[in-house]
Amino acid sequence: MEIVNVSEYEAVAKEKLPKMVFDYFASGAEDQWTLQENRKAFQRIRFRPRILVDVSKIDTSSSVLGFKISMPIMIAPTAMQKMAHPDGELATARAASAAGTIMILSTLSTSSVEEVSSTGPGIRFFQLYVLKDRYVVAQLVKRAENAGFKAIVLTVDTPRLGRREADIRNKFALPSHLPLKNFVGLDLGKVEKDSGLASYFVNGTDRSLNWKDVKWLKTITNLPILLKGVVTAEDTRLAIQAGAAGIIVSNHGARQLDYVPATIGCLEEVVKAAQGQLPVFLDGGVRRGTDVFKALALGASGVLIGRPVVYALASEGESGVRKVLQMLRDEFELTMSLAGCCSVEEINRNYIKTDADMFRALSRL
């Protein structure tokens, strides 16, 4: 069967991957309400297209922190991609570079920053977890800098790991032949042989992480720092005060706190609080070019995709990831044409209607 949209890769990946691995990538926290809501919320946003607009030339290009990219669609950090395919993050990096967009590499990747950098030119950011041992954190940041990574994406919604019941049932464990490569060669102090690097990370997660640590991170790197996991206006204002270079509205793929709103439902609140002082991006639930347009109409500067990349990687390796990125770009370009927009800069709030708009209209009757 020919795959004609991004979502169809999920079923193929489910057939190909061991249950423990597929469930790790696919599942959310607890009741998985937020996991479902991340998709459903997009479906509740409708278009207000403009007609008789000359759309003979469409420009999907955009800019992120001064870096020109072919489309406002980037690759989110997803851990342990070699569980999906032997080439793992290396295939993803090559696909992102070929598509002219940004890849964010996870701290918990099964390919190191140096290995990813060796795949060739490309714009890459490094996703960072802050651990109790700040010396290890500093080593990770320096390693990413030396490998040519252009920004740090600090995950801020994980003082503890969410309760992912599929992983509990499956007794999930990283396969022993797949080390967390960014930790290999670092001075980690004492690591118990029986526990390994995966347990080192889980046990090393710092529950005391706070806004002071964002400011500390700025003292050890000159790279711009984006905060991933912001969903409220209050934290947006604090992020600006802390000197963040950008915000990623994210609920960690619905893998942390269940019953938080869909990210697309939080986006406008964050954008309004940011007041244009820093760019706001979004991940969670993006599966169509129409989703990309809706996010931009609500004020996002771009979106990130995670699970679709892993599913395509499991299904067809690098070529699958390339196809996913091309499908989304083609759909996004088509949406722009049918909505009456010729450039990303033209997309604005007037092109969509949300449930909140409907309620406001009814309240005025």
N, C-alpha and C positions, 0 to 999 in steps of 0.2 A: 504493500500500500504506500502510495506517495504521501509524504508528509507535507501538508499545505499551510499549516499554521503552527505557531510556537507551542501551544498547549498539547499538541499531539505527540510531542516527544516524551511526555511524562509516561504514557502507557508503554512506549517502547523501552524506556529506562527501567520500568517496573519489571518487565519480562527479562531483561538482561542482567540486572543486578541481584546479588544475594539479598534476601529479605531484610537482614539486619542493616545493610548498607542503604538500600532504598528508603527504608523507614527513617533512618537517620537524616537523610536529606529532605524527605517529604513531610515529616511530622511537625506538629506544633506543640505548644504547651497544654497540658491538662485537657480541657474539653474541646480545645481547638476552635473555639468560637471566633477568636480573632483571626485565625488562619483562614477561615471561610469568609469572614467579613472583609479582609483585605481585597478579595476579588469582588464580592457583592457590592461594595461601596462604589467601585468604579461604574458598575452597571446602573447605578441610580443617578448618574450624571448624564444629562442630555445635551445635545448640540443646538446652537442657534446659528446655522450657516448663513453666510452672505452669498448672494448670487450675482451673476453678470460681472464677475471679477476676472481680469486677465491672469490666468494661472498657467500660462505657457512656459514660464520659467519658475521653478521652485528651488529654493536654497534651504537645505536642512542643516547647514553647518551652524556651529555654536562655539562658545568659548567658555572654558572653565579655569578660573584662577590665571587667566592670561594665556592658557594653552588652547590653540585652535583644534577643534575636533569636527568630524564629519557630520555628526548628529548629536542631539542632546540625550544620548543613550549610552550609559557606561556599564561596566561589569562590576558588580558588588563583590565584596570579599566573601568567599565561601571556603570553609575549611576542608582540608584533606581530600583534594580532588583526585588524587591517584587511586582512591577507593572507587572512583567512577570509571577511570580509564588509565592505562599505564603511563600515558604522557602527561596526565594531570594538568597542573597549572602551566606547564610549558606549552601545551596545545592551546590553552585559553589565551596565553600571552600572545602567541603568534596570530591567533584569530583576531584579537583586539587590535593589534598593530595593523593587520591587513585591512580592517574595517575603518581605521583612522580614529579610534576612540581610546578611552582610558580604561585600564584594568587596575583594580584595587586588589592587592595580594594580602591574604589573611596571615596574621601571626602564626596560625595553626596550619600552615600550608605544608604539603609533602614535597615541595620543591623550594629551595632556598632563594633568597633575593638575588644572589649571585647567579644561580642557574636560570632564573627568569630573565635577568638582565642579559644573559648570554644568548638568548634567543634572537636578539637583534634589536633595532631601534624601536622605540615606543614610549608613550607617556604612561608612567606607572606610579600609583600611590601605595603606601604601606599602611595597612590596618593594624592598629596597636591595641593590645590589652595591657593595662598597667598591673603589674604583679607586686607582691609584697616586697620583693627584693628589687629595689630601684636600680641597683647596679646592673642587673640583668636587663631591665628596661632600657637603660642607657646604652648597653651593648647592642640591643636590637635596633634602636634608633640610629646609632652610628653605622651599623651594618647596612641598613637601608639607604642611608645617605651615601655611603661609599659605593653602593651598587647603582647609584644614579636615580633613585626614586625621588619624586618631585614634591610629595606632600605626605603628611602623617594624618591618618584617619583614626581618631581616638574613639573607641567604643565606650560609651558611657552608661549603658543600661544593663551592665552585667556584674553587679557586686557579688552575685551568686548565679549559678546556672539555673534556668527555669526547670520545672518538673516536666520532662518529656517522657510520657508514659510508654511510648513505643520503645524507646531506648532501654527503659527499665525492664520491660517484658523480654526484650531480645538480648538483655545483658550485653549491651553494646560495648565494644572495645575496638580501638584502632588495631588493625592487623599488625602483627609483630614485625613484618618486613617493611613497614612504612613508617619511618621515623618522622617526627616533626622537625623538618630540616633547618628551620631558622634558629633552633636551639642547639643544633649540633655544632660543636666547636666553641660554644660560649662557656665562660666560667660560671657554672651554676651552683657552685658550692657542693654540698653533699646531696646526691640523688640516689635514693635507694634502688638497687639493681632490680628488685622484684616489682617496683612500681613503674619505672620508666618515665619517659618525658610527658606522656599524656596525663598521668597522675600528678606529675610535678606541676603541670599547668593548673589542673583543677584545685589542688591543694594550695597553690600559690596565688590564686585570685585574691585581690585585696578588697575586702569589704569596707575598708575605711576610705576608699577613693572619694575625693571631693573636689570642689572648685579650686582649692589651693594647689592641687596636683596638676590641674590644667596650666596654671601659671608656672609651676615648677618645670613642666615639660617644655614650655617656651624658653626656659633658661638653658636647656641642653641641646636645642636645635634651632636653626634658622629657617627650617622648612615651615611652610604654612600648615596650620593644624585645623582640621575639620572635626566637628563633634558629631558622632553618629549615634542616634538614639534619642534625640530631642523631639518632644511631641507637644509641648505646652508653650504658651506665650511667656510665662514666668521664667522658664529655663532658657528661652531664647534671649531674653534681656540679660540674664546672667552670663550667657555664652559670649555676648558682645562685650560685656564688662571684663571678661576673662581674656579677651583678645583672640577669640576664635576667628579663623579666616573664612569659615563656612559652616553650615549646618546640614546634616542629613536627617530628614524626618524619617524615622525608622522604628519599628517595634521588633527588630531582630528576626524578621520573617515569622512573627507570631510564635517565637520559641522561648520567650521569657515570661512576661506577665500576661496571662490570658484575660480577656474581657477589657483590654484597652481598645480604643477605637481603631478603625482602619487608618493607615497612614494618610491616605488621600482625604480622610475626614478631619485630620489634624492639620493638614498643610496650610490652609488659609489663615488659621489662627497664628501659626508660626511666621508666615510671610508678613502678616500685618504687624506683628511685634518686631520683626527685623527692620522694618521701615527702610529697606534698601541699603542698610549698613553692611550687609554681607549676603552672599548668595545662599539660597536654600535649595537643597536637592531632596529627592524622595526615593525610597525603595519600599517594596512590599506590594505584591499583587499585580505588577505590570506584566501583561501578557499580550497586549495588542498595541498597534500604533495609535489607535484611538485613546488608549490609556495614557500614552506619552503626551498627546495633545491636551487631554484633560488636565494633567498635572501642570503643564506649562500655563494653561489658561488660568489656573488657580495660583500662579505665581512662582512655580518651581523653575529653577534655572536648568534642570535636567533630571533624569531618572537613572536608577541603577537596577539591574536585573541579576538575580542570583540563581534560584532554582532552574529557570529555563536553560541557563548555561550548563549547569551540571547534568541535567537530563539529556541535553543535546550531546554533551561530551561523552556520556555513557553510551548513547545510541550510535554515534558516528565519529567520535573523536574530534579532532580539530575541524574537520569539514562540517560537522554538525554545529559547532559553535559559530562558525562563519555563516552558516545558513540562518541560524537564529537571529544574528545581528542584521543580516541582509533582509530577512523577512520583516523585522520590526522597522527597519529604515524604510522599506518599500511601503509598508502599511502607513507609517507616519507621513510620508510624502503624499500618499493618496489622500489621507485625512486632511492634510493641509489644503490640497487642491479642492476637495469637495466642500471644505468649510470656507474657502475663499481667502486663504493666507498664502503669501508667496515667500515669506521668510519667518524664521523663528521669532524675530523681534515683533512681528505683527500679531502674534497670538496673545490674546488677553481675555479678561473675564467676560467680556460681552459675547464671546462665542459659545458659552455654556450656560446651562441652567441646573441648579441643584435643588434638592428637596427643601433646603432652607429658603431658597428664593420663592418656592411655591407657597411655603407657610407664611412668609412675609406678605406675599400678594393677597393671600386669603385673609390675613389679619386686618388688611386695610379695607376689606369689603364692608 
